[in-house]
Amino acid sequence: MDLGLRGRRAVVGGGSSGLGRASAEALAAEGCDLFLWSRSDERLALVAAELRAAHGVDVGWIAADATAREAARVVAEAALAAGDVDILVSNAGGPPTSDPTATDPDDWQRAFQLLAATPIDLATRLLPSMRERSWGRIVAVLSSGVRQPIADLVYSNAGRSALASWLKTTARAVAAEGVTLNGVMPGRLHTPRIQQLDSGRAEREGTSEADVRATHLANIPAGRYGDPAELGAVVAFLASERASYVTGQLVAVDGGQIIGM
Ligand SMILES: NC(=O)c1ccc[n+]([C@@H]2O[C@H](COP(=O)([O-])OP(=O)(O)OC[C@H]3O[C@@H](n4cnc5c(N)ncnc54)[C@H](OP(=O)(O)O)[C@@H]3O)[C@@H](O)[C@H]2O)c1
């Protein structure tokens, strides 16, 4: 299937690693030009060079920190200065783990800036030009925690639920204008973040990483962690011409982990 992405241009958050990088790779493989962002200049430069060399697409980038209030403005201005933006893959890092009975107001503020305020601000800044050109795709990387809260990730469960709610509301507001907004909900896919979560839990519980992984695998019907490319493929489809009648949806990419319908 030709996804109709050749010549489109996508802003991809967290594009230097894990799920963001895999999404960037899937889009680039379809001939989509890219504008990446995350915090580290060094990693972005490296990944941009690799994607350019592998796929022959144009790849720009800028460093910004999604926990900072000005991040969305900085990224949107830089991306739009270099050309039209057709697609936004909304993604960055995750918040810390926490005991849900002992959360901290400053941590809530940081988590909501990272997971809701910055993604909404960035999408809001990119939406007008998508609406003017009657074509746009916003795909947010959420988490299975939106549907099935994860015990030690309360900041993530709540912050991403706020973003999901904004996506669903806004999808209806712009549905007649050729602009779609959807989310993907990863379960457990092999990335540096998941590696850190598993090793952190092993340390907290005085057990091994293998034991932590076995506990997770017992709840994943597919019997394995996912490959980031398996999420990148779903993101590329939702960002494509072919997904033109899909909007306001949250798609799990979780090997069957979420139990509810
Ligand atoms: N992997 C999974 O199975 C899974 C499951 C559920 C949810 N998620 C969520 O999906 C998102 C991507 O996770 P991942 O597994 O791909 O993690 P990852 O491999 O650690 O990648 C995170 C990416 O985000 C960037 N980033 C981190 N903090 C940032 C910040 N404050 N501002 C801007 N960019 C930032 C990182 O680059 P820099 O360090 O250079 O900034 C990196 O490019 C996270 O929000 C994660 O919690 C992942």
The ligand as an SDF file (V2000), in Angstrom:
LIG
                    3D

 48 52  0  0  0  0  0  0  0  0999 V2000
    8.5160    2.2280   25.1800 N   0  0  0  0  0  0  0  0  0  0  0  0
    7.3170    1.9230   25.6130 C   0  0  0  0  0  0  0  0  0  0  0  0
    6.9150    0.7510   25.5880 O   0  0  0  0  0  0  0  0  0  0  0  0
    6.4060    2.9880   26.1600 C   0  0  0  0  0  0  0  0  0  0  0  0
    5.1900    2.6000   26.7510 C   0  0  0  0  0  0  0  0  0  0  0  0
    4.3100    3.5780   27.2100 C   0  0  0  0  0  0  0  0  0  0  0  0
    4.6350    4.9130   27.0600 C   0  0  0  0  0  0  0  0  0  0  0  0
    5.8290    5.2620   26.4930 N   0  0  0  0  0  0  0  0  0  0  0  0
    6.1350    6.6850   26.3630 C   0  0  0  0  0  0  0  0  0  0  0  0
    6.4980    6.9790   25.0370 O   0  0  0  0  0  0  0  0  0  0  0  0
    7.3990    8.0910   25.0390 C   0  0  0  0  0  0  0  0  0  0  0  0
    8.6660    7.6930   24.2840 C   0  0  0  0  0  0  0  0  0  0  0  0
    9.2950    6.6950   25.0500 O   0  0  0  0  0  0  0  0  0  0  0  0
   10.4980    5.7970   24.5480 P   0  0  0  0  0  0  0  0  0  0  0  0
   10.2670    4.4720   25.1530 O   0  0  0  0  0  0  0  0  0  0  0  0
   10.7000    5.9520   23.1110 O   0  0  0  0  0  0  0  0  0  0  0  0
   11.6920    6.4900   25.3720 O   0  0  0  0  0  0  0  0  0  0  0  0
   13.2150    6.8080   24.9770 P   0  0  0  0  0  0  0  0  0  0  0  0
   13.7780    5.7500   24.1050 O   0  0  0  0  0  0  0  0  0  0  0  0
   13.8610    7.1090   26.2730 O   0  0  0  0  0  0  0  0  0  0  0  0
   13.1010    8.1340   24.0920 O   0  0  0  0  0  0  0  0  0  0  0  0
   12.6390    9.3390   24.6170 C   0  0  0  0  0  0  0  0  0  0  0  0
   12.8800   10.4380   23.5980 C   0  0  0  0  0  0  0  0  0  0  0  0
   12.3280   11.6400   24.1110 O   0  0  0  0  0  0  0  0  0  0  0  0
   13.3650   12.6160   24.2570 C   0  0  0  0  0  0  0  0  0  0  0  0
   13.0830   13.3450   25.4920 N   0  0  0  0  0  0  0  0  0  0  0  0
   13.1610   12.8730   26.7700 C   0  0  0  0  0  0  0  0  0  0  0  0
   12.8220   13.8290   27.6420 N   0  0  0  0  0  0  0  0  0  0  0  0
   12.5430   14.9360   26.8960 C   0  0  0  0  0  0  0  0  0  0  0  0
   12.1580   16.2520   27.2180 C   0  0  0  0  0  0  0  0  0  0  0  0
   12.0000   16.6500   28.4940 N   0  0  0  0  0  0  0  0  0  0  0  0
   11.9700   17.1350   26.2060 N   0  0  0  0  0  0  0  0  0  0  0  0
   12.1360   16.7660   24.9300 C   0  0  0  0  0  0  0  0  0  0  0  0
   12.4990   15.5410   24.5610 N   0  0  0  0  0  0  0  0  0  0  0  0
   12.6940   14.6290   25.5400 C   0  0  0  0  0  0  0  0  0  0  0  0
   14.6690   11.8340   24.2920 C   0  0  0  0  0  0  0  0  0  0  0  0
   15.7830   12.5590   23.8040 O   0  0  0  0  0  0  0  0  0  0  0  0
   16.6750   13.5200   24.7600 P   0  0  0  0  0  0  0  0  0  0  0  0
   17.0760   12.6840   25.9380 O   0  0  0  0  0  0  0  0  0  0  0  0
   17.7880   13.9570   23.8980 O   0  0  0  0  0  0  0  0  0  0  0  0
   15.7770   14.6490   25.1490 O   0  0  0  0  0  0  0  0  0  0  0  0
   14.3420   10.7100   23.3280 C   0  0  0  0  0  0  0  0  0  0  0  0
   14.4880   11.1430   21.9950 O   0  0  0  0  0  0  0  0  0  0  0  0
    7.6690    8.4320   26.4980 C   0  0  0  0  0  0  0  0  0  0  0  0
    6.7950    9.4660   26.9050 O   0  0  0  0  0  0  0  0  0  0  0  0
    7.3220    7.1370   27.2180 C   0  0  0  0  0  0  0  0  0  0  0  0
    7.0040    7.3310   28.5600 O   0  0  0  0  0  0  0  0  0  0  0  0
    6.7180    4.3340   26.0590 C   0  0  0  0  0  0  0  0  0  0  0  0
  1  2  1  0
  2  3  2  0
  2  4  1  0
  4  5  1  0
  4 48  2  0
  5  6  2  0
  6  7  1  0
  7  8  2  0
  8  9  1  0
  8 48  1  0
  9 10  1  0
  9 46  1  0
 10 11  1  0
 11 12  1  0
 11 44  1  0
 12 13  1  0
 13 14  1  0
 14 15  2  0
 14 16  1  0
 14 17  1  0
 17 18  1  0
 18 19  2  0
 18 20  1  0
 18 21  1  0
 21 22  1  0
 22 23  1  0
 23 24  1  0
 23 42  1  0
 24 25  1  0
 25 26  1  0
 25 36  1  0
 26 27  1  0
 26 35  1  0
 27 28  2  0
 28 29  1  0
 29 30  1  0
 29 35  2  0
 30 31  1  0
 30 32  2  0
 32 33  1  0
 33 34  2  0
 34 35  1  0
 36 37  1  0
 36 42  1  0
 37 38  1  0
 38 39  2  0
 38 40  1  0
 38 41  1  0
 42 43  1  0
 44 45  1  0
 44 46  1  0
 46 47  1  0
M  CHG  2   8   1  16  -1
M  END
$$$$
